[in-house]
Amino acid sequence: MKSLFVFLGGLLIAATVMAQEVAPDVLVKTVTNEVLDIVRKDKEIQSGNTKKAIELVETKLLGHFNFTRMTQLALARDWRVASPAQQKILTDEFHSLLVRTYSKALTEYKNQTIDFKPFSMKAGETDVRVRTEIKQSGAGKNIELDYYLEKSGAAWKVYDIEVGGISLVTNYRDSFAAEVRNNGIDGLIKSLQAKNKSGEATSVKK
């Protein structure tokens, strides 16, 4: 599903908001608009320069995602089977796979726009969903894109994303579980390392 993940890169830029607490919907909207403005102006990214897109993601995104929790969700009960050292490697490799996926999507950006849905949050709430919708150009079908964030200290961090109602993180769960059943935790680590080495990027199933 091309161009879905360009808007996942919407949580890329933190420089103007890192020093203060920002509401989750404001964070998503602000940095989404900022990153799309960068991509619109960068002809190299638009022409498919994945290396430059990866540099953009690595520089701007990391502080807004909780990759440890994302990996825990993707592995489910198999997370507890892994040793602390294996958990660290799995988190690093899953992080690399997701960054590569986001970066590939940035190179596929074709002037889609995004609609930010009304947002409400109860006092003291620390786990929220920010709903958005990708508006496709022409006859393309619009795509619902929802961010799940949790509060960590004074900051909000993304721990899952749903594309058309399908969780990006748990989308990996079946394949990860099958790999662990067949080849153990080390087998999953090797599989992720191979994907990252080959430059493979994956997408949410339709």
Biotite code that builds the C-alpha atoms (Angstrom):
import biotite.structure as struc

atoms = struc.array([
    struc.Atom([0.000, 0.000, 0.000], chain_id="A", res_id=1, res_name="MET", atom_name="CA", element="C"),
    struc.Atom([2.120, 2.830, -1.319], chain_id="A", res_id=2, res_name="LYS", atom_name="CA", element="C"),
    struc.Atom([2.538, 6.171, 0.434], chain_id="A", res_id=3, res_name="SER", atom_name="CA", element="C"),
    struc.Atom([0.836, 5.080, 3.653], chain_id="A", res_id=4, res_name="LEU", atom_name="CA", element="C"),
    struc.Atom([3.800, 5.598, 5.879], chain_id="A", res_id=5, res_name="PHE", atom_name="CA", element="C"),
    struc.Atom([4.782, 9.056, 4.748], chain_id="A", res_id=6, res_name="VAL", atom_name="CA", element="C"),
    struc.Atom([2.476, 10.341, 7.423], chain_id="A", res_id=7, res_name="PHE", atom_name="CA", element="C"),
    struc.Atom([4.040, 8.086, 10.023], chain_id="A", res_id=8, res_name="LEU", atom_name="CA", element="C"),
    struc.Atom([6.988, 10.368, 9.574], chain_id="A", res_id=9, res_name="GLY", atom_name="CA", element="C"),
    struc.Atom([4.706, 13.075, 10.881], chain_id="A", res_id=10, res_name="GLY", atom_name="CA", element="C"),
    struc.Atom([6.206, 12.588, 14.301], chain_id="A", res_id=11, res_name="LEU", atom_name="CA", element="C"),
    struc.Atom([9.659, 13.428, 13.083], chain_id="A", res_id=12, res_name="LEU", atom_name="CA", element="C"),
    struc.Atom([10.513, 16.936, 14.255], chain_id="A", res_id=13, res_name="ILE", atom_name="CA", element="C"),
    struc.Atom([10.898, 17.701, 17.946], chain_id="A", res_id=14, res_name="ALA", atom_name="CA", element="C"),
    struc.Atom([13.227, 20.656, 18.151], chain_id="A", res_id=15, res_name="ALA", atom_name="CA", element="C"),
    struc.Atom([10.552, 23.246, 18.830], chain_id="A", res_id=16, res_name="THR", atom_name="CA", element="C"),
    struc.Atom([8.583, 21.214, 21.361], chain_id="A", res_id=17, res_name="VAL", atom_name="CA", element="C"),
    struc.Atom([11.081, 19.113, 23.309], chain_id="A", res_id=18, res_name="MET", atom_name="CA", element="C"),
    struc.Atom([11.459, 21.600, 26.156], chain_id="A", res_id=19, res_name="ALA", atom_name="CA", element="C"),
    struc.Atom([7.811, 21.763, 27.094], chain_id="A", res_id=20, res_name="GLN", atom_name="CA", element="C"),
    struc.Atom([4.834, 19.512, 27.565], chain_id="A", res_id=21, res_name="GLU", atom_name="CA", element="C"),
    struc.Atom([2.665, 19.482, 24.456], chain_id="A", res_id=22, res_name="VAL", atom_name="CA", element="C"),
    struc.Atom([-0.768, 17.907, 24.104], chain_id="A", res_id=23, res_name="ALA", atom_name="CA", element="C"),
    struc.Atom([-0.592, 14.726, 22.004], chain_id="A", res_id=24, res_name="PRO", atom_name="CA", element="C"),
    struc.Atom([-2.864, 15.991, 19.246], chain_id="A", res_id=25, res_name="ASP", atom_name="CA", element="C"),
    struc.Atom([-0.911, 19.235, 18.986], chain_id="A", res_id=26, res_name="VAL", atom_name="CA", element="C"),
    struc.Atom([2.341, 17.279, 18.815], chain_id="A", res_id=27, res_name="LEU", atom_name="CA", element="C"),
    struc.Atom([1.069, 15.060, 16.004], chain_id="A", res_id=28, res_name="VAL", atom_name="CA", element="C"),
    struc.Atom([-0.324, 17.970, 14.019], chain_id="A", res_id=29, res_name="LYS", atom_name="CA", element="C"),
    struc.Atom([2.674, 20.257, 14.447], chain_id="A", res_id=30, res_name="THR", atom_name="CA", element="C"),
    struc.Atom([5.384, 17.819, 13.535], chain_id="A", res_id=31, res_name="VAL", atom_name="CA", element="C"),
    struc.Atom([3.342, 16.198, 10.759], chain_id="A", res_id=32, res_name="THR", atom_name="CA", element="C"),
    struc.Atom([2.962, 19.534, 9.037], chain_id="A", res_id=33, res_name="ASN", atom_name="CA", element="C"),
    struc.Atom([6.624, 20.355, 9.578], chain_id="A", res_id=34, res_name="GLU", atom_name="CA", element="C"),
    struc.Atom([7.943, 17.115, 8.121], chain_id="A", res_id=35, res_name="VAL", atom_name="CA", element="C"),
    struc.Atom([5.633, 17.251, 5.120], chain_id="A", res_id=36, res_name="LEU", atom_name="CA", element="C"),
    struc.Atom([6.871, 20.761, 4.433], chain_id="A", res_id=37, res_name="ASP", atom_name="CA", element="C"),
    struc.Atom([10.455, 19.433, 4.437], chain_id="A", res_id=38, res_name="ILE", atom_name="CA", element="C"),
    struc.Atom([9.581, 16.589, 2.080], chain_id="A", res_id=39, res_name="VAL", atom_name="CA", element="C"),
    struc.Atom([7.700, 18.891, -0.310], chain_id="A", res_id=40, res_name="ARG", atom_name="CA", element="C"),
    struc.Atom([10.802, 21.052, -0.650], chain_id="A", res_id=41, res_name="LYS", atom_name="CA", element="C"),
    struc.Atom([13.350, 18.226, -0.884], chain_id="A", res_id=42, res_name="ASP", atom_name="CA", element="C"),
    struc.Atom([13.571, 16.986, -4.462], chain_id="A", res_id=43, res_name="LYS", atom_name="CA", element="C"),
    struc.Atom([16.120, 14.307, -3.558], chain_id="A", res_id=44, res_name="GLU", atom_name="CA", element="C"),
    struc.Atom([13.748, 12.594, -1.138], chain_id="A", res_id=45, res_name="ILE", atom_name="CA", element="C"),
    struc.Atom([10.907, 12.877, -3.642], chain_id="A", res_id=46, res_name="GLN", atom_name="CA", element="C"),
    struc.Atom([13.089, 11.300, -6.329], chain_id="A", res_id=47, res_name="SER", atom_name="CA", element="C"),
    struc.Atom([13.770, 8.259, -4.147], chain_id="A", res_id=48, res_name="GLY", atom_name="CA", element="C"),
    struc.Atom([16.879, 9.119, -2.127], chain_id="A", res_id=49, res_name="ASN", atom_name="CA", element="C"),
    struc.Atom([16.276, 6.636, 0.691], chain_id="A", res_id=50, res_name="THR", atom_name="CA", element="C"),
    struc.Atom([19.578, 7.434, 2.390], chain_id="A", res_id=51, res_name="LYS", atom_name="CA", element="C"),
    struc.Atom([18.588, 11.055, 2.805], chain_id="A", res_id=52, res_name="LYS", atom_name="CA", element="C"),
    struc.Atom([15.137, 10.034, 4.006], chain_id="A", res_id=53, res_name="ALA", atom_name="CA", element="C"),
    struc.Atom([16.717, 7.722, 6.605], chain_id="A", res_id=54, res_name="ILE", atom_name="CA", element="C"),
    struc.Atom([18.916, 10.571, 7.809], chain_id="A", res_id=55, res_name="GLU", atom_name="CA", element="C"),
    struc.Atom([15.826, 12.736, 8.208], chain_id="A", res_id=56, res_name="LEU", atom_name="CA", element="C"),
    struc.Atom([14.029, 10.041, 10.194], chain_id="A", res_id=57, res_name="VAL", atom_name="CA", element="C"),
    struc.Atom([17.021, 9.241, 12.398], chain_id="A", res_id=58, res_name="GLU", atom_name="CA", element="C"),
    struc.Atom([17.587, 12.897, 13.167], chain_id="A", res_id=59, res_name="THR", atom_name="CA", element="C"),
    struc.Atom([14.012, 13.913, 13.854], chain_id="A", res_id=60, res_name="LYS", atom_name="CA", element="C"),
    struc.Atom([11.922, 10.913, 14.904], chain_id="A", res_id=61, res_name="LEU", atom_name="CA", element="C"),
    struc.Atom([13.587, 8.905, 17.646], chain_id="A", res_id=62, res_name="LEU", atom_name="CA", element="C"),
    struc.Atom([12.552, 11.006, 20.615], chain_id="A", res_id=63, res_name="GLY", atom_name="CA", element="C"),
    struc.Atom([8.856, 10.549, 19.846], chain_id="A", res_id=64, res_name="HIS", atom_name="CA", element="C"),
    struc.Atom([8.632, 6.746, 19.658], chain_id="A", res_id=65, res_name="PHE", atom_name="CA", element="C"),
    struc.Atom([8.829, 4.169, 22.432], chain_id="A", res_id=66, res_name="ASN", atom_name="CA", element="C"),
    struc.Atom([10.585, 1.431, 20.477], chain_id="A", res_id=67, res_name="PHE", atom_name="CA", element="C"),
    struc.Atom([10.934, -0.828, 23.508], chain_id="A", res_id=68, res_name="THR", atom_name="CA", element="C"),
    struc.Atom([7.194, -0.987, 24.039], chain_id="A", res_id=69, res_name="ARG", atom_name="CA", element="C"),
    struc.Atom([6.591, -1.356, 20.312], chain_id="A", res_id=70, res_name="MET", atom_name="CA", element="C"),
    struc.Atom([8.889, -4.377, 20.288], chain_id="A", res_id=71, res_name="THR", atom_name="CA", element="C"),
    struc.Atom([7.182, -5.820, 23.366], chain_id="A", res_id=72, res_name="GLN", atom_name="CA", element="C"),
    struc.Atom([3.805, -5.530, 21.673], chain_id="A", res_id=73, res_name="LEU", atom_name="CA", element="C"),
    struc.Atom([5.097, -7.115, 18.484], chain_id="A", res_id=74, res_name="ALA", atom_name="CA", element="C"),
    struc.Atom([6.622, -10.085, 20.306], chain_id="A", res_id=75, res_name="LEU", atom_name="CA", element="C"),
    struc.Atom([3.761, -10.498, 22.812], chain_id="A", res_id=76, res_name="ALA", atom_name="CA", element="C"),
    struc.Atom([4.533, -13.365, 25.225], chain_id="A", res_id=77, res_name="ARG", atom_name="CA", element="C"),
    struc.Atom([7.756, -14.218, 23.392], chain_id="A", res_id=78, res_name="ASP", atom_name="CA", element="C"),
    struc.Atom([9.251, -11.004, 24.795], chain_id="A", res_id=79, res_name="TRP", atom_name="CA", element="C"),
    struc.Atom([9.460, -12.675, 28.205], chain_id="A", res_id=80, res_name="ARG", atom_name="CA", element="C"),
    struc.Atom([11.346, -15.621, 26.698], chain_id="A", res_id=81, res_name="VAL", atom_name="CA", element="C"),
    struc.Atom([14.154, -13.367, 25.490], chain_id="A", res_id=82, res_name="ALA", atom_name="CA", element="C"),
    struc.Atom([17.089, -12.523, 27.736], chain_id="A", res_id=83, res_name="SER", atom_name="CA", element="C"),
    struc.Atom([17.798, -8.838, 28.486], chain_id="A", res_id=84, res_name="PRO", atom_name="CA", element="C"),
    struc.Atom([20.607, -8.909, 25.921], chain_id="A", res_id=85, res_name="ALA", atom_name="CA", element="C"),
    struc.Atom([18.305, -10.432, 23.299], chain_id="A", res_id=86, res_name="GLN", atom_name="CA", element="C"),
    struc.Atom([15.591, -7.893, 24.113], chain_id="A", res_id=87, res_name="GLN", atom_name="CA", element="C"),
    struc.Atom([18.062, -5.075, 23.473], chain_id="A", res_id=88, res_name="LYS", atom_name="CA", element="C"),
    struc.Atom([19.081, -6.523, 20.112], chain_id="A", res_id=89, res_name="ILE", atom_name="CA", element="C"),
    struc.Atom([15.459, -7.167, 19.118], chain_id="A", res_id=90, res_name="LEU", atom_name="CA", element="C"),
    struc.Atom([14.497, -3.589, 19.996], chain_id="A", res_id=91, res_name="THR", atom_name="CA", element="C"),
    struc.Atom([17.405, -2.183, 17.989], chain_id="A", res_id=92, res_name="ASP", atom_name="CA", element="C"),
    struc.Atom([16.634, -4.342, 14.942], chain_id="A", res_id=93, res_name="GLU", atom_name="CA", element="C"),
    struc.Atom([12.878, -3.657, 15.046], chain_id="A", res_id=94, res_name="PHE", atom_name="CA", element="C"),
    struc.Atom([13.651, 0.028, 15.383], chain_id="A", res_id=95, res_name="HIS", atom_name="CA", element="C"),
    struc.Atom([15.848, -0.174, 12.273], chain_id="A", res_id=96, res_name="SER", atom_name="CA", element="C"),
    struc.Atom([13.141, -2.015, 10.338], chain_id="A", res_id=97, res_name="LEU", atom_name="CA", element="C"),
    struc.Atom([10.493, 0.576, 11.218], chain_id="A", res_id=98, res_name="LEU", atom_name="CA", element="C"),
    struc.Atom([12.796, 3.492, 10.413], chain_id="A", res_id=99, res_name="VAL", atom_name="CA", element="C"),
    struc.Atom([13.545, 1.951, 7.016], chain_id="A", res_id=100, res_name="ARG", atom_name="CA", element="C"),
    struc.Atom([9.813, 1.527, 6.389], chain_id="A", res_id=101, res_name="THR", atom_name="CA", element="C"),
    struc.Atom([9.098, 5.169, 7.289], chain_id="A", res_id=102, res_name="TYR", atom_name="CA", element="C"),
    struc.Atom([11.996, 6.338, 5.165], chain_id="A", res_id=103, res_name="SER", atom_name="CA", element="C"),
    struc.Atom([10.841, 4.397, 2.110], chain_id="A", res_id=104, res_name="LYS", atom_name="CA", element="C"),
    struc.Atom([7.408, 5.944, 2.505], chain_id="A", res_id=105, res_name="ALA", atom_name="CA", element="C"),
    struc.Atom([8.840, 9.456, 2.534], chain_id="A", res_id=106, res_name="LEU", atom_name="CA", element="C"),
    struc.Atom([10.298, 8.850, -0.919], chain_id="A", res_id=107, res_name="THR", atom_name="CA", element="C"),
    struc.Atom([6.801, 7.875, -2.160], chain_id="A", res_id=108, res_name="GLU", atom_name="CA", element="C"),
    struc.Atom([5.108, 11.078, -1.020], chain_id="A", res_id=109, res_name="TYR", atom_name="CA", element="C"),
    struc.Atom([2.843, 12.382, -3.795], chain_id="A", res_id=110, res_name="LYS", atom_name="CA", element="C"),
    struc.Atom([1.205, 15.483, -2.319], chain_id="A", res_id=111, res_name="ASN", atom_name="CA", element="C"),
    struc.Atom([-1.385, 13.720, -0.203], chain_id="A", res_id=112, res_name="GLN", atom_name="CA", element="C"),
    struc.Atom([-2.968, 15.839, 2.515], chain_id="A", res_id=113, res_name="THR", atom_name="CA", element="C"),
    struc.Atom([-4.026, 14.900, 6.035], chain_id="A", res_id=114, res_name="ILE", atom_name="CA", element="C"),
    struc.Atom([-7.159, 15.647, 7.996], chain_id="A", res_id=115, res_name="ASP", atom_name="CA", element="C"),
    struc.Atom([-6.804, 15.849, 11.782], chain_id="A", res_id=116, res_name="PHE", atom_name="CA", element="C"),
    struc.Atom([-9.900, 14.538, 13.522], chain_id="A", res_id=117, res_name="LYS", atom_name="CA", element="C"),
    struc.Atom([-11.456, 16.148, 16.631], chain_id="A", res_id=118, res_name="PRO", atom_name="CA", element="C"),
    struc.Atom([-9.582, 15.134, 19.767], chain_id="A", res_id=119, res_name="PHE", atom_name="CA", element="C"),
    struc.Atom([-10.595, 15.033, 23.419], chain_id="A", res_id=120, res_name="SER", atom_name="CA", element="C"),
    struc.Atom([-8.721, 13.833, 26.484], chain_id="A", res_id=121, res_name="MET", atom_name="CA", element="C"),
    struc.Atom([-9.802, 13.372, 30.084], chain_id="A", res_id=122, res_name="LYS", atom_name="CA", element="C"),
    struc.Atom([-7.866, 15.037, 32.880], chain_id="A", res_id=123, res_name="ALA", atom_name="CA", element="C"),
    struc.Atom([-5.008, 12.832, 33.992], chain_id="A", res_id=124, res_name="GLY", atom_name="CA", element="C"),
    struc.Atom([-5.290, 10.476, 31.010], chain_id="A", res_id=125, res_name="GLU", atom_name="CA", element="C"),
    struc.Atom([-1.954, 8.973, 30.002], chain_id="A", res_id=126, res_name="THR", atom_name="CA", element="C"),
    struc.Atom([-2.896, 6.712, 27.079], chain_id="A", res_id=127, res_name="ASP", atom_name="CA", element="C"),
    struc.Atom([-4.664, 8.252, 24.070], chain_id="A", res_id=128, res_name="VAL", atom_name="CA", element="C"),
    struc.Atom([-5.461, 7.875, 20.397], chain_id="A", res_id=129, res_name="ARG", atom_name="CA", element="C"),
    struc.Atom([-5.007, 10.711, 17.914], chain_id="A", res_id=130, res_name="VAL", atom_name="CA", element="C"),
    struc.Atom([-7.104, 10.099, 14.799], chain_id="A", res_id=131, res_name="ARG", atom_name="CA", element="C"),
    struc.Atom([-6.180, 11.353, 11.343], chain_id="A", res_id=132, res_name="THR", atom_name="CA", element="C"),
    struc.Atom([-7.112, 10.586, 7.759], chain_id="A", res_id=133, res_name="GLU", atom_name="CA", element="C"),
    struc.Atom([-4.932, 10.642, 4.647], chain_id="A", res_id=134, res_name="ILE", atom_name="CA", element="C"),
    struc.Atom([-6.661, 12.352, 1.743], chain_id="A", res_id=135, res_name="LYS", atom_name="CA", element="C"),
    struc.Atom([-5.522, 10.740, -1.496], chain_id="A", res_id=136, res_name="GLN", atom_name="CA", element="C"),
    struc.Atom([-5.345, 12.722, -4.699], chain_id="A", res_id=137, res_name="SER", atom_name="CA", element="C"),
    struc.Atom([-7.585, 11.771, -7.604], chain_id="A", res_id=138, res_name="GLY", atom_name="CA", element="C"),
    struc.Atom([-9.742, 8.696, -7.129], chain_id="A", res_id=139, res_name="ALA", atom_name="CA", element="C"),
    struc.Atom([-7.586, 7.124, -4.433], chain_id="A", res_id=140, res_name="GLY", atom_name="CA", element="C"),
    struc.Atom([-9.357, 5.895, -1.335], chain_id="A", res_id=141, res_name="LYS", atom_name="CA", element="C"),
    struc.Atom([-8.808, 7.891, 1.846], chain_id="A", res_id=142, res_name="ASN", atom_name="CA", element="C"),
    struc.Atom([-6.945, 6.046, 4.590], chain_id="A", res_id=143, res_name="ILE", atom_name="CA", element="C"),
    struc.Atom([-7.570, 6.238, 8.324], chain_id="A", res_id=144, res_name="GLU", atom_name="CA", element="C"),
    struc.Atom([-4.333, 6.658, 10.258], chain_id="A", res_id=145, res_name="LEU", atom_name="CA", element="C"),
    struc.Atom([-4.429, 6.644, 14.061], chain_id="A", res_id=146, res_name="ASP", atom_name="CA", element="C"),
    struc.Atom([-1.568, 7.216, 16.486], chain_id="A", res_id=147, res_name="TYR", atom_name="CA", element="C"),
    struc.Atom([-1.524, 5.631, 19.959], chain_id="A", res_id=148, res_name="TYR", atom_name="CA", element="C"),
    struc.Atom([0.511, 7.598, 22.458], chain_id="A", res_id=149, res_name="LEU", atom_name="CA", element="C"),
    struc.Atom([1.358, 7.200, 26.128], chain_id="A", res_id=150, res_name="GLU", atom_name="CA", element="C"),
    struc.Atom([2.697, 9.815, 28.496], chain_id="A", res_id=151, res_name="LYS", atom_name="CA", element="C"),
    struc.Atom([6.266, 9.287, 29.629], chain_id="A", res_id=152, res_name="SER", atom_name="CA", element="C"),
    struc.Atom([7.261, 11.926, 32.158], chain_id="A", res_id=153, res_name="GLY", atom_name="CA", element="C"),
    struc.Atom([6.334, 15.246, 30.571], chain_id="A", res_id=154, res_name="ALA", atom_name="CA", element="C"),
    struc.Atom([6.420, 13.894, 27.025], chain_id="A", res_id=155, res_name="ALA", atom_name="CA", element="C"),
    struc.Atom([4.055, 11.872, 24.861], chain_id="A", res_id=156, res_name="TRP", atom_name="CA", element="C"),
    struc.Atom([5.490, 8.930, 22.909], chain_id="A", res_id=157, res_name="LYS", atom_name="CA", element="C"),
    struc.Atom([3.970, 6.810, 20.165], chain_id="A", res_id=158, res_name="VAL", atom_name="CA", element="C"),
    struc.Atom([3.777, 3.088, 20.887], chain_id="A", res_id=159, res_name="TYR", atom_name="CA", element="C"),
    struc.Atom([1.543, 1.950, 18.021], chain_id="A", res_id=160, res_name="ASP", atom_name="CA", element="C"),
    struc.Atom([-0.022, 3.159, 14.788], chain_id="A", res_id=161, res_name="ILE", atom_name="CA", element="C"),
    struc.Atom([-3.131, 1.856, 13.048], chain_id="A", res_id=162, res_name="GLU", atom_name="CA", element="C"),
    struc.Atom([-3.489, 2.095, 9.278], chain_id="A", res_id=163, res_name="VAL", atom_name="CA", element="C"),
    struc.Atom([-7.035, 1.417, 8.117], chain_id="A", res_id=164, res_name="GLY", atom_name="CA", element="C"),
    struc.Atom([-7.761, -0.226, 11.473], chain_id="A", res_id=165, res_name="GLY", atom_name="CA", element="C"),
    struc.Atom([-4.709, -2.503, 11.293], chain_id="A", res_id=166, res_name="ILE", atom_name="CA", element="C"),
    struc.Atom([-1.992, -2.129, 13.914], chain_id="A", res_id=167, res_name="SER", atom_name="CA", element="C"),
    struc.Atom([1.454, -1.528, 12.455], chain_id="A", res_id=168, res_name="LEU", atom_name="CA", element="C"),
    struc.Atom([3.108, -3.162, 15.479], chain_id="A", res_id=169, res_name="VAL", atom_name="CA", element="C"),
    struc.Atom([0.886, -6.212, 15.922], chain_id="A", res_id=170, res_name="THR", atom_name="CA", element="C"),
    struc.Atom([0.940, -6.694, 12.150], chain_id="A", res_id=171, res_name="ASN", atom_name="CA", element="C"),
    struc.Atom([4.333, -8.293, 12.791], chain_id="A", res_id=172, res_name="TYR", atom_name="CA", element="C"),
    struc.Atom([3.130, -10.513, 15.638], chain_id="A", res_id=173, res_name="ARG", atom_name="CA", element="C"),
    struc.Atom([2.211, -13.638, 13.667], chain_id="A", res_id=174, res_name="ASP", atom_name="CA", element="C"),
    struc.Atom([5.410, -13.679, 11.642], chain_id="A", res_id=175, res_name="SER", atom_name="CA", element="C"),
    struc.Atom([7.532, -13.042, 14.722], chain_id="A", res_id=176, res_name="PHE", atom_name="CA", element="C"),
    struc.Atom([5.765, -15.808, 16.658], chain_id="A", res_id=177, res_name="ALA", atom_name="CA", element="C"),
    struc.Atom([6.227, -18.256, 13.783], chain_id="A", res_id=178, res_name="ALA", atom_name="CA", element="C"),
    struc.Atom([9.926, -17.430, 13.559], chain_id="A", res_id=179, res_name="GLU", atom_name="CA", element="C"),
    struc.Atom([10.374, -17.953, 17.304], chain_id="A", res_id=180, res_name="VAL", atom_name="CA", element="C"),
    struc.Atom([8.505, -21.277, 17.187], chain_id="A", res_id=181, res_name="ARG", atom_name="CA", element="C"),
    struc.Atom([10.661, -22.526, 14.335], chain_id="A", res_id=182, res_name="ASN", atom_name="CA", element="C"),
    struc.Atom([14.057, -21.040, 15.140], chain_id="A", res_id=183, res_name="ASN", atom_name="CA", element="C"),
    struc.Atom([13.921, -19.505, 18.613], chain_id="A", res_id=184, res_name="GLY", atom_name="CA", element="C"),
    struc.Atom([14.687, -15.945, 19.658], chain_id="A", res_id=185, res_name="ILE", atom_name="CA", element="C"),
    struc.Atom([18.091, -16.075, 17.991], chain_id="A", res_id=186, res_name="ASP", atom_name="CA", element="C"),
    struc.Atom([16.401, -17.095, 14.751], chain_id="A", res_id=187, res_name="GLY", atom_name="CA", element="C"),
    struc.Atom([14.141, -14.040, 14.914], chain_id="A", res_id=188, res_name="LEU", atom_name="CA", element="C"),
    struc.Atom([17.142, -11.826, 15.577], chain_id="A", res_id=189, res_name="ILE", atom_name="CA", element="C"),
    struc.Atom([18.935, -13.246, 12.543], chain_id="A", res_id=190, res_name="LYS", atom_name="CA", element="C"),
    struc.Atom([15.815, -12.773, 10.407], chain_id="A", res_id=191, res_name="SER", atom_name="CA", element="C"),
    struc.Atom([15.499, -9.107, 11.399], chain_id="A", res_id=192, res_name="LEU", atom_name="CA", element="C"),
    struc.Atom([19.207, -8.520, 10.867], chain_id="A", res_id=193, res_name="GLN", atom_name="CA", element="C"),
    struc.Atom([18.969, -10.030, 7.395], chain_id="A", res_id=194, res_name="ALA", atom_name="CA", element="C"),
    struc.Atom([16.009, -7.823, 6.477], chain_id="A", res_id=195, res_name="LYS", atom_name="CA", element="C"),
    struc.Atom([17.785, -4.721, 7.688], chain_id="A", res_id=196, res_name="ASN", atom_name="CA", element="C"),
    struc.Atom([20.997, -5.650, 5.899], chain_id="A", res_id=197, res_name="LYS", atom_name="CA", element="C"),
    struc.Atom([19.125, -6.217, 2.640], chain_id="A", res_id=198, res_name="SER", atom_name="CA", element="C"),
    struc.Atom([17.280, -2.924, 3.003], chain_id="A", res_id=199, res_name="GLY", atom_name="CA", element="C"),
    struc.Atom([13.885, -4.621, 3.057], chain_id="A", res_id=200, res_name="GLU", atom_name="CA", element="C"),
    struc.Atom([10.970, -2.442, 4.088], chain_id="A", res_id=201, res_name="ALA", atom_name="CA", element="C"),
    struc.Atom([7.575, -3.869, 4.889], chain_id="A", res_id=202, res_name="THR", atom_name="CA", element="C"),
    struc.Atom([4.060, -2.491, 4.911], chain_id="A", res_id=203, res_name="SER", atom_name="CA", element="C"),
    struc.Atom([0.797, -3.150, 6.651], chain_id="A", res_id=204, res_name="VAL", atom_name="CA", element="C"),
    struc.Atom([-1.256, -5.851, 4.960], chain_id="A", res_id=205, res_name="LYS", atom_name="CA", element="C"),
    struc.Atom([-4.403, -4.788, 3.170], chain_id="A", res_id=206, res_name="LYS", atom_name="CA", element="C"),
])
